[in-house]
Amino acid sequence: MTMKIAAKPRDIATCVAGYLKDGDLEGVVSMFHPACQIFFPADAPPSIGHDGARAVFKDFVPMRPTLDSTVTSEIINGDTALLQADWRFKEADGNVIAEGQSTEVAKKLANGGWGYFIDCPDGPPSK
């Protein structure tokens, strides 16, 4: 499969969507920083690193859902960015299986692209 690289922080979700469509779990994982933290659900302990990203996405990838994501805010400072987005996972028949308003911190990756460093799909934890 073709490697996808997010040229800008706002491109990360598009790359993730492509990997989901391809059913490529390792591709999805590649869009996360090796030291990432994923807060899903928001108030649960974070899933950490690539193993954590695999655990979060392992049940979504076989469904090959469509990911629609609209970035509503993007602030870039050097190799770090803050993003907010409205997102939705849909099955092939259009049935919505998950949706939310996310907050993410993205960082430059070793491959020169961008990846999620802190991912809060349902917004930041309240604790």
Backbone atoms as SQL, in Angstrom:
CREATE TABLE atoms (id INTEGER PRIMARY KEY, chain TEXT, resi INTEGER, resn TEXT, atom TEXT, x REAL, y REAL, z REAL);
INSERT INTO atoms VALUES
  (1, 'A', 1, 'MET', 'N', 0.832, -1.177, 0.000),
  (2, 'A', 1, 'MET', 'CA', 0.000, 0.000, 0.000),
  (3, 'A', 1, 'MET', 'C', 0.877, 1.241, 0.000),
  (4, 'A', 2, 'THR', 'N', 0.362, 2.284, -0.550),
  (5, 'A', 2, 'THR', 'CA', 1.100, 3.532, -0.655),
  (6, 'A', 2, 'THR', 'C', 1.156, 4.233, 0.694),
  (7, 'A', 3, 'MET', 'N', 2.345, 4.706, 1.057),
  (8, 'A', 3, 'MET', 'CA', 2.508, 5.448, 2.304),
  (9, 'A', 3, 'MET', 'C', 1.926, 6.842, 2.133),
  (10, 'A', 4, 'LYS', 'N', 1.127, 7.245, 3.097),
  (11, 'A', 4, 'LYS', 'CA', 0.525, 8.573, 3.075),
  (12, 'A', 4, 'LYS', 'C', 1.257, 9.448, 4.085),
  (13, 'A', 5, 'ILE', 'N', 1.571, 10.671, 3.702),
  (14, 'A', 5, 'ILE', 'CA', 2.257, 11.618, 4.582),
  (15, 'A', 5, 'ILE', 'C', 1.427, 12.892, 4.628),
  (16, 'A', 6, 'ALA', 'N', 1.142, 13.345, 5.848),
  (17, 'A', 6, 'ALA', 'CA', 0.378, 14.580, 6.036),
  (18, 'A', 6, 'ALA', 'C', 1.321, 15.769, 5.878),
  (19, 'A', 7, 'ALA', 'N', 1.164, 16.518, 4.792),
  (20, 'A', 7, 'ALA', 'CA', 2.020, 17.679, 4.537),
  (21, 'A', 7, 'ALA', 'C', 1.738, 18.814, 5.517),
  (22, 'A', 8, 'LYS', 'N', 0.495, 18.888, 5.990),
  (23, 'A', 8, 'LYS', 'CA', 0.082, 19.903, 6.972),
  (24, 'A', 8, 'LYS', 'C', -0.680, 19.181, 8.078),
  (25, 'A', 9, 'PRO', 'N', -0.727, 19.761, 9.270),
  (26, 'A', 9, 'PRO', 'CA', -1.474, 19.106, 10.349),
  (27, 'A', 9, 'PRO', 'C', -2.914, 18.778, 9.957),
  (28, 'A', 10, 'ARG', 'N', -3.575, 19.661, 9.241),
  (29, 'A', 10, 'ARG', 'CA', -4.972, 19.432, 8.857),
  (30, 'A', 10, 'ARG', 'C', -5.127, 18.256, 7.901),
  (31, 'A', 11, 'ASP', 'N', -4.014, 17.764, 7.333),
  (32, 'A', 11, 'ASP', 'CA', -4.062, 16.629, 6.406),
  (33, 'A', 11, 'ASP', 'C', -4.035, 15.273, 7.107),
  (34, 'A', 12, 'ILE', 'N', -3.753, 15.250, 8.407),
  (35, 'A', 12, 'ILE', 'CA', -3.622, 13.970, 9.113),
  (36, 'A', 12, 'ILE', 'C', -4.902, 13.154, 8.986),
  (37, 'A', 13, 'ALA', 'N', -6.047, 13.767, 9.256),
  (38, 'A', 13, 'ALA', 'CA', -7.314, 13.027, 9.209),
  (39, 'A', 13, 'ALA', 'C', -7.593, 12.477, 7.815),
  (40, 'A', 14, 'THR', 'N', -7.209, 13.203, 6.781),
  (41, 'A', 14, 'THR', 'CA', -7.398, 12.717, 5.412),
  (42, 'A', 14, 'THR', 'C', -6.570, 11.457, 5.183),
  (43, 'A', 15, 'CYS', 'N', -5.341, 11.455, 5.696),
  (44, 'A', 15, 'CYS', 'CA', -4.490, 10.265, 5.579),
  (45, 'A', 15, 'CYS', 'C', -5.076, 9.098, 6.366),
  (46, 'A', 16, 'VAL', 'N', -5.535, 9.368, 7.593),
  (47, 'A', 16, 'VAL', 'CA', -6.169, 8.322, 8.402),
  (48, 'A', 16, 'VAL', 'C', -7.383, 7.766, 7.658),
  (49, 'A', 17, 'ALA', 'N', -8.189, 8.643, 7.068),
  (50, 'A', 17, 'ALA', 'CA', -9.376, 8.209, 6.320),
  (51, 'A', 17, 'ALA', 'C', -8.989, 7.277, 5.173),
  (52, 'A', 18, 'GLY', 'N', -7.912, 7.602, 4.475),
  (53, 'A', 18, 'GLY', 'CA', -7.448, 6.754, 3.379),
  (54, 'A', 18, 'GLY', 'C', -7.017, 5.384, 3.861),
  (55, 'A', 19, 'TYR', 'N', -6.278, 5.350, 4.963),
  (56, 'A', 19, 'TYR', 'CA', -5.853, 4.066, 5.523),
  (57, 'A', 19, 'TYR', 'C', -7.047, 3.253, 6.022),
  (58, 'A', 20, 'LEU', 'N', -8.042, 3.908, 6.618),
  (59, 'A', 20, 'LEU', 'CA', -9.244, 3.192, 7.055),
  (60, 'A', 20, 'LEU', 'C', -9.964, 2.578, 5.864),
  (61, 'A', 21, 'LYS', 'N', -10.087, 3.336, 4.797),
  (62, 'A', 21, 'LYS', 'CA', -10.746, 2.838, 3.581),
  (63, 'A', 21, 'LYS', 'C', -10.011, 1.621, 3.024),
  (64, 'A', 22, 'ASP', 'N', -8.664, 1.643, 3.144),
  (65, 'A', 22, 'ASP', 'CA', -7.845, 0.527, 2.666),
  (66, 'A', 22, 'ASP', 'C', -7.831, -0.652, 3.636),
  (67, 'A', 23, 'GLY', 'N', -8.367, -0.468, 4.855),
  (68, 'A', 23, 'GLY', 'CA', -8.304, -1.518, 5.872),
  (69, 'A', 23, 'GLY', 'C', -6.898, -1.726, 6.407),
  (70, 'A', 24, 'ASP', 'N', -6.100, -0.665, 6.461),
  (71, 'A', 24, 'ASP', 'CA', -4.677, -0.737, 6.812),
  (72, 'A', 24, 'ASP', 'C', -4.434, -0.201, 8.226),
  (73, 'A', 25, 'LEU', 'N', -4.466, -1.103, 9.215),
  (74, 'A', 25, 'LEU', 'CA', -4.262, -0.694, 10.603),
  (75, 'A', 25, 'LEU', 'C', -2.893, -0.062, 10.806),
  (76, 'A', 26, 'GLU', 'N', -1.849, -0.645, 10.246),
  (77, 'A', 26, 'GLU', 'CA', -0.501, -0.090, 10.434),
  (78, 'A', 26, 'GLU', 'C', -0.374, 1.281, 9.778),
  (79, 'A', 27, 'GLY', 'N', -1.084, 1.497, 8.693),
  (80, 'A', 27, 'GLY', 'CA', -1.109, 2.825, 8.090),
  (81, 'A', 27, 'GLY', 'C', -1.732, 3.841, 9.026),
  (82, 'A', 28, 'VAL', 'N', -2.869, 3.477, 9.637),
  (83, 'A', 28, 'VAL', 'CA', -3.501, 4.372, 10.611),
  (84, 'A', 28, 'VAL', 'C', -2.519, 4.677, 11.731),
  (85, 'A', 29, 'VAL', 'N', -1.880, 3.643, 12.263),
  (86, 'A', 29, 'VAL', 'CA', -0.925, 3.814, 13.370),
  (87, 'A', 29, 'VAL', 'C', 0.216, 4.741, 12.967),
  (88, 'A', 30, 'SER', 'N', 0.630, 4.701, 11.705),
  (89, 'A', 30, 'SER', 'CA', 1.746, 5.538, 11.242),
  (90, 'A', 30, 'SER', 'C', 1.427, 7.027, 11.299),
  (91, 'A', 31, 'MET', 'N', 0.156, 7.372, 11.448),
  (92, 'A', 31, 'MET', 'CA', -0.241, 8.780, 11.512),
  (93, 'A', 31, 'MET', 'C', -0.220, 9.314, 12.948),
  (94, 'A', 32, 'PHE', 'N', 0.302, 8.513, 13.866),
  (95, 'A', 32, 'PHE', 'CA', 0.439, 8.905, 15.264),
  (96, 'A', 32, 'PHE', 'C', 1.914, 8.945, 15.639),
  (97, 'A', 33, 'HIS', 'N', 2.289, 9.920, 16.443),
  (98, 'A', 33, 'HIS', 'CA', 3.643, 10.034, 16.972),
  (99, 'A', 33, 'HIS', 'C', 3.923, 8.799, 17.832),
  (100, 'A', 34, 'PRO', 'N', 5.156, 8.279, 17.823),
  (101, 'A', 34, 'PRO', 'CA', 5.464, 7.094, 18.629),
  (102, 'A', 34, 'PRO', 'C', 5.173, 7.259, 20.127),
  (103, 'A', 35, 'ALA', 'N', 5.185, 8.474, 20.629),
  (104, 'A', 35, 'ALA', 'CA', 4.912, 8.728, 22.050),
  (105, 'A', 35, 'ALA', 'C', 3.524, 9.342, 22.261),
  (106, 'A', 36, 'CYS', 'N', 2.609, 9.079, 21.342),
  (107, 'A', 36, 'CYS', 'CA', 1.279, 9.702, 21.408),
  (108, 'A', 36, 'CYS', 'C', 0.485, 9.247, 22.629),
  (109, 'A', 37, 'GLN', 'N', -0.512, 10.059, 22.946),
  (110, 'A', 37, 'GLN', 'CA', -1.520, 9.711, 23.943),
  (111, 'A', 37, 'GLN', 'C', -2.882, 9.937, 23.300),
  (112, 'A', 38, 'ILE', 'N', -3.755, 8.926, 23.400),
  (113, 'A', 38, 'ILE', 'CA', -5.096, 9.011, 22.835),
  (114, 'A', 38, 'ILE', 'C', -6.090, 8.879, 23.981),
  (115, 'A', 39, 'PHE', 'N', -6.916, 9.894, 24.156),
  (116, 'A', 39, 'PHE', 'CA', -7.905, 9.919, 25.227),
  (117, 'A', 39, 'PHE', 'C', -9.272, 9.565, 24.647),
  (118, 'A', 40, 'PHE', 'N', -9.566, 8.256, 24.578),
  (119, 'A', 40, 'PHE', 'CA', -10.847, 7.788, 24.042),
  (120, 'A', 40, 'PHE', 'C', -11.267, 6.535, 24.778),
  (121, 'A', 41, 'PRO', 'N', -12.349, 6.619, 25.562),
  (122, 'A', 41, 'PRO', 'CA', -13.171, 7.789, 25.830),
  (123, 'A', 41, 'PRO', 'C', -12.413, 8.858, 26.609),
  (124, 'A', 42, 'ALA', 'N', -12.959, 10.058, 26.607),
  (125, 'A', 42, 'ALA', 'CA', -12.229, 11.235, 27.095),
  (126, 'A', 42, 'ALA', 'C', -11.717, 11.100, 28.518),
  (127, 'A', 43, 'ASP', 'N', -12.485, 10.505, 29.409),
  (128, 'A', 43, 'ASP', 'CA', -12.075, 10.450, 30.810),
  (129, 'A', 43, 'ASP', 'C', -11.438, 9.126, 31.209),
  (130, 'A', 44, 'ALA', 'N', -11.155, 8.267, 30.235),
  (131, 'A', 44, 'ALA', 'CA', -10.444, 7.013, 30.494),
  (132, 'A', 44, 'ALA', 'C', -8.942, 7.285, 30.499),
  (133, 'A', 45, 'PRO', 'N', -8.153, 6.410, 31.115),
  (134, 'A', 45, 'PRO', 'CA', -6.699, 6.574, 31.005),
  (135, 'A', 45, 'PRO', 'C', -6.297, 6.562, 29.527),
  (136, 'A', 46, 'PRO', 'N', -5.265, 7.317, 29.171),
  (137, 'A', 46, 'PRO', 'CA', -4.889, 7.390, 27.754),
  (138, 'A', 46, 'PRO', 'C', -4.311, 6.080, 27.231),
  (139, 'A', 47, 'SER', 'N', -4.545, 5.832, 25.954),
  (140, 'A', 47, 'SER', 'CA', -3.840, 4.777, 25.229),
  (141, 'A', 47, 'SER', 'C', -2.550, 5.425, 24.749),
  (142, 'A', 48, 'ILE', 'N', -1.429, 4.746, 24.954),
  (143, 'A', 48, 'ILE', 'CA', -0.128, 5.385, 24.746),
  (144, 'A', 48, 'ILE', 'C', 0.663, 4.697, 23.637),
  (145, 'A', 49, 'GLY', 'N', 1.286, 5.520, 22.802),
  (146, 'A', 49, 'GLY', 'CA', 2.195, 5.042, 21.770),
  (147, 'A', 49, 'GLY', 'C', 1.491, 4.298, 20.648),
  (148, 'A', 50, 'HIS', 'N', 2.302, 3.696, 19.798),
  (149, 'A', 50, 'HIS', 'CA', 1.745, 2.976, 18.656),
  (150, 'A', 50, 'HIS', 'C', 0.899, 1.785, 19.091),
  (151, 'A', 51, 'ASP', 'N', 1.295, 1.109, 20.189),
  (152, 'A', 51, 'ASP', 'CA', 0.469, 0.004, 20.685),
  (153, 'A', 51, 'ASP', 'C', -0.903, 0.514, 21.114),
  (154, 'A', 52, 'GLY', 'N', -0.934, 1.676, 21.734),
  (155, 'A', 52, 'GLY', 'CA', -2.200, 2.273, 22.135),
  (156, 'A', 52, 'GLY', 'C', -3.059, 2.639, 20.940),
  (157, 'A', 53, 'ALA', 'N', -2.436, 3.189, 19.893),
  (158, 'A', 53, 'ALA', 'CA', -3.183, 3.536, 18.678),
  (159, 'A', 53, 'ALA', 'C', -3.763, 2.277, 18.034),
  (160, 'A', 54, 'ARG', 'N', -2.972, 1.192, 18.011),
  (161, 'A', 54, 'ARG', 'CA', -3.479, -0.073, 17.472),
  (162, 'A', 54, 'ARG', 'C', -4.716, -0.531, 18.246),
  (163, 'A', 55, 'ALA', 'N', -4.635, -0.448, 19.567),
  (164, 'A', 55, 'ALA', 'CA', -5.753, -0.892, 20.411),
  (165, 'A', 55, 'ALA', 'C', -7.009, -0.061, 20.153),
  (166, 'A', 56, 'VAL', 'N', -6.841, 1.240, 19.993),
  (167, 'A', 56, 'VAL', 'CA', -7.990, 2.122, 19.766),
  (168, 'A', 56, 'VAL', 'C', -8.650, 1.831, 18.418),
  (169, 'A', 57, 'PHE', 'N', -7.857, 1.579, 17.386),
  (170, 'A', 57, 'PHE', 'CA', -8.399, 1.457, 16.029),
  (171, 'A', 57, 'PHE', 'C', -8.646, 0.029, 15.565),
  (172, 'A', 58, 'LYS', 'N', -8.220, -0.974, 16.324),
  (173, 'A', 58, 'LYS', 'CA', -8.302, -2.359, 15.835),
  (174, 'A', 58, 'LYS', 'C', -9.720, -2.801, 15.477),
  (175, 'A', 59, 'ASP', 'N', -10.721, -2.291, 16.180),
  (176, 'A', 59, 'ASP', 'CA', -12.098, -2.684, 15.870),
  (177, 'A', 59, 'ASP', 'C', -12.722, -1.847, 14.749),
  (178, 'A', 60, 'PHE', 'N', -12.201, -0.642, 14.529),
  (179, 'A', 60, 'PHE', 'CA', -12.730, 0.220, 13.467),
  (180, 'A', 60, 'PHE', 'C', -12.204, -0.183, 12.091),
  (181, 'A', 61, 'VAL', 'N', -10.931, -0.529, 11.999),
  (182, 'A', 61, 'VAL', 'CA', -10.301, -0.777, 10.699),
  (183, 'A', 61, 'VAL', 'C', -10.984, -1.894, 9.910),
  (184, 'A', 62, 'PRO', 'N', -11.327, -3.043, 10.513),
  (185, 'A', 62, 'PRO', 'CA', -11.978, -4.096, 9.715),
  (186, 'A', 62, 'PRO', 'C', -13.325, -3.667, 9.116),
  (187, 'A', 63, 'MET', 'N', -13.981, -2.684, 9.721),
  (188, 'A', 63, 'MET', 'CA', -15.254, -2.186, 9.184),
  (189, 'A', 63, 'MET', 'C', -15.048, -1.297, 7.964),
  (190, 'A', 64, 'ARG', 'N', -13.807, -0.848, 7.757),
  (191, 'A', 64, 'ARG', 'CA', -13.480, 0.074, 6.664),
  (192, 'A', 64, 'ARG', 'C', -14.451, 1.255, 6.608),
  (193, 'A', 65, 'PRO', 'N', -14.590, 1.951, 7.743),
  (194, 'A', 65, 'PRO', 'CA', -15.540, 3.065, 7.767),
  (195, 'A', 65, 'PRO', 'C', -15.038, 4.253, 6.962),
  (196, 'A', 66, 'THR', 'N', -15.972, 5.113, 6.618),
  (197, 'A', 66, 'THR', 'CA', -15.635, 6.403, 6.029),
  (198, 'A', 66, 'THR', 'C', -15.418, 7.374, 7.183),
  (199, 'A', 67, 'LEU', 'N', -14.327, 8.106, 7.145),
  (200, 'A', 67, 'LEU', 'CA', -14.064, 9.146, 8.139),
  (201, 'A', 67, 'LEU', 'C', -14.239, 10.492, 7.459),
  (202, 'A', 68, 'ASP', 'N', -15.202, 11.252, 7.940),
  (203, 'A', 68, 'ASP', 'CA', -15.385, 12.632, 7.491),
  (204, 'A', 68, 'ASP', 'C', -14.876, 13.522, 8.608),
  (205, 'A', 69, 'SER', 'N', -13.943, 14.408, 8.297),
  (206, 'A', 69, 'SER', 'CA', -13.379, 15.299, 9.311),
  (207, 'A', 69, 'SER', 'C', -13.255, 16.701, 8.728),
  (208, 'A', 70, 'THR', 'N', -13.760, 17.669, 9.472),
  (209, 'A', 70, 'THR', 'CA', -13.656, 19.068, 9.079),
  (210, 'A', 70, 'THR', 'C', -12.868, 19.801, 10.149),
  (211, 'A', 71, 'VAL', 'N', -11.674, 20.255, 9.800),
  (212, 'A', 71, 'VAL', 'CA', -10.847, 21.006, 10.745),
  (213, 'A', 71, 'VAL', 'C', -11.472, 22.384, 10.931),
  (214, 'A', 72, 'THR', 'N', -11.771, 22.724, 12.175),
  (215, 'A', 72, 'THR', 'CA', -12.391, 24.012, 12.480),
  (216, 'A', 72, 'THR', 'C', -11.382, 25.022, 13.015),
  (217, 'A', 73, 'SER', 'N', -10.204, 24.538, 13.421),
  (218, 'A', 73, 'SER', 'CA', -9.149, 25.428, 13.909),
  (219, 'A', 73, 'SER', 'C', -7.803, 24.733, 13.760),
  (220, 'A', 74, 'GLU', 'N', -6.797, 25.487, 13.317),
  (221, 'A', 74, 'GLU', 'CA', -5.437, 24.955, 13.171),
  (222, 'A', 74, 'GLU', 'C', -4.459, 26.066, 13.524),
  (223, 'A', 75, 'ILE', 'N', -3.649, 25.820, 14.537),
  (224, 'A', 75, 'ILE', 'CA', -2.604, 26.765, 14.936),
  (225, 'A', 75, 'ILE', 'C', -1.284, 26.010, 14.877),
  (226, 'A', 76, 'ILE', 'N', -0.326, 26.532, 14.113),
  (227, 'A', 76, 'ILE', 'CA', 0.974, 25.879, 13.950),
  (228, 'A', 76, 'ILE', 'C', 2.053, 26.762, 14.551),
  (229, 'A', 77, 'ASN', 'N', 2.923, 26.151, 15.361),
  (230, 'A', 77, 'ASN', 'CA', 4.080, 26.834, 15.928),
  (231, 'A', 77, 'ASN', 'C', 5.272, 25.904, 15.769),
  (232, 'A', 78, 'GLY', 'N', 6.070, 26.136, 14.740),
  (233, 'A', 78, 'GLY', 'CA', 7.232, 25.287, 14.488),
  (234, 'A', 78, 'GLY', 'C', 6.819, 23.870, 14.149),
  (235, 'A', 79, 'ASP', 'N', 7.269, 22.903, 14.983),
  (236, 'A', 79, 'ASP', 'CA', 6.966, 21.496, 14.713),
  (237, 'A', 79, 'ASP', 'C', 5.787, 20.977, 15.536),
  (238, 'A', 80, 'THR', 'N', 4.992, 21.904, 16.081),
  (239, 'A', 80, 'THR', 'CA', 3.840, 21.543, 16.911),
  (240, 'A', 80, 'THR', 'C', 2.607, 22.293, 16.411),
  (241, 'A', 81, 'ALA', 'N', 1.459, 21.631, 16.473),
  (242, 'A', 81, 'ALA', 'CA', 0.212, 22.270, 16.034),
  (243, 'A', 81, 'ALA', 'C', -0.928, 21.874, 16.962),
  (244, 'A', 82, 'LEU', 'N', -1.886, 22.769, 17.085),
  (245, 'A', 82, 'LEU', 'CA', -3.117, 22.520, 17.825),
  (246, 'A', 82, 'LEU', 'C', -4.265, 22.514, 16.820),
  (247, 'A', 83, 'LEU', 'N', -5.074, 21.465, 16.870),
  (248, 'A', 83, 'LEU', 'CA', -6.188, 21.309, 15.934),
  (249, 'A', 83, 'LEU', 'C', -7.492, 21.082, 16.684),
  (250, 'A', 84, 'GLN', 'N', -8.574, 21.544, 16.094),
  (251, 'A', 84, 'GLN', 'CA', -9.912, 21.167, 16.520),
  (252, 'A', 84, 'GLN', 'C', -10.661, 20.761, 15.260),
  (253, 'A', 85, 'ALA', 'N', -11.527, 19.758, 15.400),
  (254, 'A', 85, 'ALA', 'CA', -12.245, 19.261, 14.223),
  (255, 'A', 85, 'ALA', 'C', -13.585, 18.655, 14.619),
  (256, 'A', 86, 'ASP', 'N', -14.501, 18.670, 13.670),
  (257, 'A', 86, 'ASP', 'CA', -15.745, 17.911, 13.760),
  (258, 'A', 86, 'ASP', 'C', -15.529, 16.665, 12.913),
  (259, 'A', 87, 'TRP', 'N', -15.812, 15.486, 13.461),
  (260, 'A', 87, 'TRP', 'CA', -15.547, 14.241, 12.740),
  (261, 'A', 87, 'TRP', 'C', -16.723, 13.284, 12.870),
  (262, 'A', 88, 'ARG', 'N', -16.752, 12.323, 11.941),
  (263, 'A', 88, 'ARG', 'CA', -17.810, 11.315, 11.936),
  (264, 'A', 88, 'ARG', 'C', -17.294, 10.060, 11.232),
  (265, 'A', 89, 'PHE', 'N', -17.510, 8.884, 11.852),
  (266, 'A', 89, 'PHE', 'CA', -17.270, 7.585, 11.223),
  (267, 'A', 89, 'PHE', 'C', -18.605, 7.063, 10.706),
  (268, 'A', 90, 'LYS', 'N', -18.628, 6.629, 9.435),
  (269, 'A', 90, 'LYS', 'CA', -19.845, 6.072, 8.854),
  (270, 'A', 90, 'LYS', 'C', -19.549, 4.706, 8.247),
  (271, 'A', 91, 'GLU', 'N', -20.533, 3.805, 8.362),
  (272, 'A', 91, 'GLU', 'CA', -20.459, 2.517, 7.686),
  (273, 'A', 91, 'GLU', 'C', -20.747, 2.722, 6.201),
  (274, 'A', 92, 'ALA', 'N', -20.539, 1.672, 5.409),
  (275, 'A', 92, 'ALA', 'CA', -20.747, 1.760, 3.958),
  (276, 'A', 92, 'ALA', 'C', -22.164, 2.208, 3.604),
  (277, 'A', 93, 'ASP', 'N', -23.151, 1.838, 4.433),
  (278, 'A', 93, 'ASP', 'CA', -24.539, 2.219, 4.147),
  (279, 'A', 93, 'ASP', 'C', -24.878, 3.630, 4.619),
  (280, 'A', 94, 'GLY', 'N', -23.877, 4.344, 5.170),
  (281, 'A', 94, 'GLY', 'CA', -24.086, 5.715, 5.632),
  (282, 'A', 94, 'GLY', 'C', -24.465, 5.832, 7.094),
  (283, 'A', 95, 'ASN', 'N', -24.678, 4.692, 7.764),
  (284, 'A', 95, 'ASN', 'CA', -25.015, 4.694, 9.183),
  (285, 'A', 95, 'ASN', 'C', -23.849, 5.268, 9.997),
  (286, 'A', 96, 'VAL', 'N', -24.127, 6.276, 10.823),
  (287, 'A', 96, 'VAL', 'CA', -23.091, 6.891, 11.657),
  (288, 'A', 96, 'VAL', 'C', -22.805, 5.974, 12.840),
  (289, 'A', 97, 'ILE', 'N', -21.533, 5.578, 13.004),
  (290, 'A', 97, 'ILE', 'CA', -21.166, 4.691, 14.109),
  (291, 'A', 97, 'ILE', 'C', -20.441, 5.426, 15.228),
  (292, 'A', 98, 'ALA', 'N', -19.925, 6.599, 14.958),
  (293, 'A', 98, 'ALA', 'CA', -19.286, 7.425, 15.989),
  (294, 'A', 98, 'ALA', 'C', -19.096, 8.821, 15.419),
  (295, 'A', 99, 'GLU', 'N', -19.170, 9.817, 16.304),
  (296, 'A', 99, 'GLU', 'CA', -18.918, 11.191, 15.871),
  (297, 'A', 99, 'GLU', 'C', -18.542, 12.019, 17.081),
  (298, 'A', 100, 'GLY', 'N', -17.901, 13.157, 16.820),
  (299, 'A', 100, 'GLY', 'CA', -17.520, 14.018, 17.924),
  (300, 'A', 100, 'GLY', 'C', -16.854, 15.297, 17.456),
  (301, 'A', 101, 'GLN', 'N', -16.412, 16.056, 18.441),
  (302, 'A', 101, 'GLN', 'CA', -15.645, 17.285, 18.215),
  (303, 'A', 101, 'GLN', 'C', -14.319, 17.087, 18.930),
  (304, 'A', 102, 'SER', 'N', -13.258, 17.027, 18.161),
  (305, 'A', 102, 'SER', 'CA', -11.956, 16.651, 18.696),
  (306, 'A', 102, 'SER', 'C', -11.043, 17.843, 18.948),
  (307, 'A', 103, 'THR', 'N', -10.089, 17.589, 19.822),
  (308, 'A', 103, 'THR', 'CA', -8.962, 18.494, 20.044),
  (309, 'A', 103, 'THR', 'C', -7.711, 17.633, 19.932),
  (310, 'A', 104, 'GLU', 'N', -6.740, 18.073, 19.137),
  (311, 'A', 104, 'GLU', 'CA', -5.498, 17.318, 18.965),
  (312, 'A', 104, 'GLU', 'C', -4.296, 18.243, 19.008),
  (313, 'A', 105, 'VAL', 'N', -3.203, 17.683, 19.477),
  (314, 'A', 105, 'VAL', 'CA', -1.891, 18.298, 19.316),
  (315, 'A', 105, 'VAL', 'C', -1.159, 17.417, 18.312),
  (316, 'A', 106, 'ALA', 'N', -0.616, 18.019, 17.274),
  (317, 'A', 106, 'ALA', 'CA', 0.142, 17.289, 16.261),
  (318, 'A', 106, 'ALA', 'C', 1.602, 17.718, 16.327),
  (319, 'A', 107, 'LYS', 'N', 2.478, 16.789, 15.929),
  (320, 'A', 107, 'LYS', 'CA', 3.913, 17.080, 15.886),
  (321, 'A', 107, 'LYS', 'C', 4.465, 16.560, 14.573),
  (322, 'A', 108, 'LYS', 'N', 5.572, 17.153, 14.155),
  (323, 'A', 108, 'LYS', 'CA', 6.291, 16.651, 12.982),
  (324, 'A', 108, 'LYS', 'C', 6.841, 15.264, 13.306),
  (325, 'A', 109, 'LEU', 'N', 6.765, 14.375, 12.331),
  (326, 'A', 109, 'LEU', 'CA', 7.275, 13.019, 12.472),
  (327, 'A', 109, 'LEU', 'C', 8.636, 12.888, 11.796),
  (328, 'A', 110, 'ALA', 'N', 9.311, 11.792, 12.054),
  (329, 'A', 110, 'ALA', 'CA', 10.631, 11.544, 11.467),
  (330, 'A', 110, 'ALA', 'C', 10.577, 11.505, 9.940),
  (331, 'A', 111, 'ASN', 'N', 9.416, 11.136, 9.353),
  (332, 'A', 111, 'ASN', 'CA', 9.302, 11.067, 7.891),
  (333, 'A', 111, 'ASN', 'C', 9.053, 12.429, 7.246),
  (334, 'A', 112, 'GLY', 'N', 9.008, 13.496, 8.076),
  (335, 'A', 112, 'GLY', 'CA', 8.797, 14.846, 7.562),
  (336, 'A', 112, 'GLY', 'C', 7.344, 15.273, 7.531),
  (337, 'A', 113, 'GLY', 'N', 6.438, 14.325, 7.722),
  (338, 'A', 113, 'GLY', 'CA', 5.012, 14.646, 7.771),
  (339, 'A', 113, 'GLY', 'C', 4.579, 14.966, 9.192),
  (340, 'A', 114, 'TRP', 'N', 3.284, 15.084, 9.366),
  (341, 'A', 114, 'TRP', 'CA', 2.694, 15.388, 10.665),
  (342, 'A', 114, 'TRP', 'C', 1.942, 14.176, 11.184),
  (343, 'A', 115, 'GLY', 'N', 1.890, 14.054, 12.523),
  (344, 'A', 115, 'GLY', 'CA', 1.122, 12.984, 13.157),
  (345, 'A', 115, 'GLY', 'C', 0.536, 13.465, 14.461),
  (346, 'A', 116, 'TYR', 'N', -0.493, 12.773, 14.912),
  (347, 'A', 116, 'TYR', 'CA', -1.118, 13.133, 16.186),
  (348, 'A', 116, 'TYR', 'C', -0.186, 12.789, 17.344),
  (349, 'A', 117, 'PHE', 'N', -0.010, 13.734, 18.256),
  (350, 'A', 117, 'PHE', 'CA', 0.789, 13.545, 19.467),
  (351, 'A', 117, 'PHE', 'C', -0.135, 13.375, 20.671),
  (352, 'A', 118, 'ILE', 'N', -1.157, 14.208, 20.753),
  (353, 'A', 118, 'ILE', 'CA', -2.223, 14.063, 21.743),
  (354, 'A', 118, 'ILE', 'C', -3.529, 14.094, 20.962),
  (355, 'A', 119, 'ASP', 'N', -4.322, 13.048, 21.107),
  (356, 'A', 119, 'ASP', 'CA', -5.586, 12.950, 20.373),
  (357, 'A', 119, 'ASP', 'C', -6.727, 12.804, 21.370),
  (358, 'A', 120, 'CYS', 'N', -7.629, 13.758, 21.333),
  (359, 'A', 120, 'CYS', 'CA', -8.817, 13.760, 22.198),
  (360, 'A', 120, 'CYS', 'C', -10.044, 13.801, 21.290),
  (361, 'A', 121, 'PRO', 'N', -10.482, 12.636, 20.767),
  (362, 'A', 121, 'PRO', 'CA', -11.585, 12.616, 19.809),
  (363, 'A', 121, 'PRO', 'C', -12.880, 13.237, 20.323),
  (364, 'A', 122, 'ASP', 'N', -13.111, 13.159, 21.624),
  (365, 'A', 122, 'ASP', 'CA', -14.321, 13.743, 22.208),
  (366, 'A', 122, 'ASP', 'C', -14.010, 15.001, 23.008),
  (367, 'A', 123, 'GLY', 'N', -12.919, 15.666, 22.670),
  (368, 'A', 123, 'GLY', 'CA', -12.490, 16.850, 23.414),
  (369, 'A', 123, 'GLY', 'C', -11.596, 16.446, 24.578),
  (370, 'A', 124, 'PRO', 'N', -10.952, 17.425, 25.206),
  (371, 'A', 124, 'PRO', 'CA', -10.015, 17.116, 26.282),
  (372, 'A', 124, 'PRO', 'C', -10.714, 16.519, 27.500),
  (373, 'A', 125, 'PRO', 'N', -9.981, 15.693, 28.257),
  (374, 'A', 125, 'PRO', 'CA', -10.543, 15.135, 29.487),
  (375, 'A', 125, 'PRO', 'C', -10.915, 16.250, 30.462),
  (376, 'A', 126, 'SER', 'N', -11.905, 15.986, 31.290),
  (377, 'A', 126, 'SER', 'CA', -12.338, 16.999, 32.257),
  (378, 'A', 126, 'SER', 'C', -11.535, 16.946, 33.546),
  (379, 'A', 127, 'LYS', 'N', -10.712, 15.938, 33.705),
  (380, 'A', 127, 'LYS', 'CA', -9.934, 15.780, 34.943),
  (381, 'A', 127, 'LYS', 'C', -8.519, 16.252, 34.757);
